[in-house]
Amino acid sequence: MKATAQGVRDLLEQVGPLTTLEILAFFPDAEYRSLAAILSNMRKRLATKRVYICEWTRDVGQGKSYLRPVYALGSKPDARKPPPVSNAEKCKRWKAKQRVPKINSVWALGALA
């Protein structure tokens, strides 16, 4: 099924607020860029705004944290984008990762027991 503005509107009406990747799962033939363009056009205030960002969510995947908007139907103002992760928070996460003991062989595992 091809992703169209009407199809996205119907999907958000039936399912509720979704991220771009969740919407993309319902349209297997669509590309991410075309769906992003559709959502962008629906958010513009040319005639009436049809979709807005109701919240932002962090999606952790492949060792990285991605900030993703959650879209909902309506013409309300968009939710404010959260501030970026500070350097102190990045250092805190890195140090927590480094505290985990690294085991590189079966013999090192036996020494921990």
Secondary structure, DSSP 8 states (H G I E B T S, - for coil): ----HHHHHHHHHHH-SEEHHHHHHH-TT--HHHHHHHHHHHHS-SS---EEEEEEEEEEETTEEEEEEEEEES------------HHHHHHHHHHHHHS----SHHHHHHH-
